[in-house]
Amino acid sequence: MFKKFVWIITILWMGIIFYFSSQPAYVSRQESGDILAWMDKIEENEVQDTDNARVSKLQYNIRKFAHFIMYSGLGFLITISIVLIKYKSFVSYVLAWLATAVYGVLDEFHQSFVPGRGATLVDIKIDCVSAFVGVVMAVIVIEIFKLLKKRKKQMY
């Protein structure tokens, strides 16, 4: 049951990424601007100001940070999903990273068809590095659980 739950969460996470990638540029700009306004970094009336270099830079940074969060999360989830099936070797970690990286590349390709959006090598790089971070985080969690399980066995 837990395995299915993790896979469902992983697929939903992929769907969330696809949803955000499907939004036209002006919607993405609005959402990143809303986050910045909520953080008191910009004023509400600056959200769609494309001529303001400071606002554009802040929105750019928010969107790149979103890539990091989404793809490190996906790397983490795919790693856990694969390991829960039965694969617990280095190869499974590489497979998880590759699967996440390929999803990032395909997602960038998908964005090239969205109005105002495009596929960029910068985003692919961020997605791949973020996927690696997520896989490493999952490996750390897995190793901690292994140590705790081993310690528990030694106690009994």
C-alpha positions as CSV (number, residue, x, y, z in Angstrom):
1,M,0.0,0.0,0.0
2,F,2.8,2.4,0.9
3,K,4.6,1.7,-2.4
4,K,1.5,2.6,-4.4
5,F,1.0,5.8,-2.3
6,V,4.6,6.9,-3.1
7,W,4.1,6.2,-6.8
8,I,0.9,8.1,-6.8
9,I,2.6,11.1,-5.1
10,T,5.4,10.8,-7.7
11,I,3.0,10.8,-10.6
12,L,1.0,13.7,-9.1
13,W,4.3,15.6,-8.7
14,M,5.1,15.1,-12.3
15,G,1.6,16.3,-13.2
16,I,2.1,19.5,-11.1
17,I,5.3,20.1,-13.1
18,F,3.5,19.6,-16.3
19,Y,0.7,21.9,-15.2
20,F,3.0,24.8,-14.4
21,S,5.0,24.2,-17.6
22,S,1.8,24.5,-19.6
23,Q,1.1,28.0,-18.4
24,P,1.8,30.8,-20.8
25,A,4.6,33.2,-19.9
26,Y,2.3,36.0,-18.6
27,V,0.7,33.5,-16.1
28,S,4.1,32.4,-14.9
29,R,5.2,36.0,-14.6
30,Q,2.1,36.8,-12.6
31,E,2.6,33.8,-10.3
32,S,6.2,34.6,-9.6
33,G,5.3,38.2,-9.1
34,D,2.5,37.3,-6.7
35,I,5.1,35.3,-4.6
36,L,7.5,38.3,-4.6
37,A,4.7,40.7,-3.6
38,W,3.7,38.3,-0.8
39,M,7.4,38.3,0.3
40,D,7.3,42.1,0.2
41,K,10.0,42.2,-2.4
42,I,7.9,44.1,-4.9
43,E,4.7,46.1,-5.0
44,E,1.5,44.6,-6.4
45,N,1.5,47.1,-9.3
46,E,5.0,45.9,-10.3
47,V,4.0,42.2,-10.9
48,Q,3.5,42.6,-14.7
49,D,6.1,45.4,-15.2
50,T,8.4,43.9,-17.8
51,D,10.4,47.1,-18.2
52,N,11.6,47.0,-14.6
53,A,15.0,45.2,-14.6
54,R,14.9,44.6,-10.8
55,V,11.5,43.0,-10.9
56,S,12.4,40.9,-14.0
57,K,15.5,39.7,-12.2
58,L,13.6,38.8,-9.1
59,Q,11.0,36.9,-11.1
60,Y,13.7,35.1,-13.0
61,N,15.3,34.0,-9.7
62,I,11.9,32.8,-8.3
63,R,11.3,30.8,-11.4
64,K,14.7,29.2,-11.3
65,F,14.3,28.4,-7.6
66,A,10.9,26.8,-8.5
67,H,12.8,24.6,-11.0
68,F,15.1,23.6,-8.2
69,I,12.3,22.7,-5.8
70,M,10.3,20.8,-8.3
71,Y,13.1,18.7,-9.8
72,S,14.9,18.0,-6.5
73,G,11.5,16.9,-5.2
74,L,11.0,14.7,-8.3
75,G,14.4,13.2,-8.0
76,F,13.8,12.4,-4.4
77,L,10.4,10.9,-5.1
78,I,11.5,8.8,-8.1
79,T,14.5,7.5,-6.1
80,I,12.2,6.4,-3.2
81,S,9.7,4.9,-5.7
82,I,12.3,2.8,-7.5
83,V,13.9,1.7,-4.2
84,L,10.6,0.6,-2.8
85,I,10.0,-1.6,-5.8
86,K,13.0,-3.7,-4.9
87,Y,16.1,-2.1,-6.4
88,K,18.5,-0.9,-3.8
89,S,21.8,-0.5,-5.6
90,F,23.8,2.3,-7.1
91,V,22.3,1.5,-10.4
92,S,18.8,2.4,-9.1
93,Y,20.1,5.8,-8.0
94,V,21.6,6.5,-11.4
95,L,18.3,5.3,-13.0
96,A,16.3,7.7,-10.8
97,W,18.6,10.6,-11.7
98,L,18.4,9.7,-15.4
99,A,14.6,9.4,-15.3
100,T,14.2,12.8,-13.6
101,A,16.7,14.4,-16.0
102,V,14.9,13.0,-19.0
103,Y,11.6,14.2,-17.6
104,G,13.2,17.7,-17.3
105,V,14.4,17.6,-20.9
106,L,11.0,16.5,-22.2
107,D,9.3,19.2,-20.1
108,E,11.6,21.8,-21.6
109,F,10.7,20.5,-25.1
110,H,7.0,20.7,-24.1
111,Q,7.5,24.3,-23.0
112,S,8.7,25.2,-26.5
113,F,5.1,24.8,-27.6
114,V,3.6,27.0,-24.9
115,P,2.9,30.7,-25.8
116,G,5.8,33.0,-24.6
117,R,7.8,30.1,-23.2
118,G,10.7,28.3,-24.5
119,A,13.2,25.4,-24.0
120,T,16.5,26.6,-22.5
121,L,19.7,24.9,-21.7
122,V,19.9,26.8,-18.5
123,D,16.6,25.3,-17.3
124,I,17.8,21.8,-18.4
125,K,21.0,22.3,-16.4
126,I,19.0,23.4,-13.4
127,D,16.6,20.5,-13.7
128,C,19.5,17.9,-14.0
129,V,21.5,19.4,-11.1
130,S,18.3,19.6,-9.0
131,A,17.4,16.0,-9.8
132,F,20.9,15.0,-8.6
133,V,20.4,16.9,-5.3
134,G,17.0,15.1,-4.8
135,V,18.5,11.7,-5.5
136,V,21.3,12.5,-3.0
137,M,18.8,13.6,-0.4
138,A,16.9,10.3,-0.9
139,V,20.0,8.3,-0.6
140,I,20.8,10.0,2.7
141,V,17.3,9.3,4.0
142,I,17.6,5.6,2.8
143,E,21.0,5.2,4.5
144,I,19.7,6.7,7.7
145,F,16.7,4.2,7.7
146,K,19.1,1.4,7.0
147,L,21.3,2.4,9.9
148,L,18.3,2.7,12.2
149,K,17.0,-0.7,11.1
150,K,20.4,-2.3,11.6
151,R,20.7,-0.7,15.1
152,K,17.2,-1.9,16.0
153,K,18.1,-5.5,15.0
154,Q,21.2,-5.3,17.1
155,M,19.2,-4.3,20.1
156,Y,17.0,-7.4,20.0
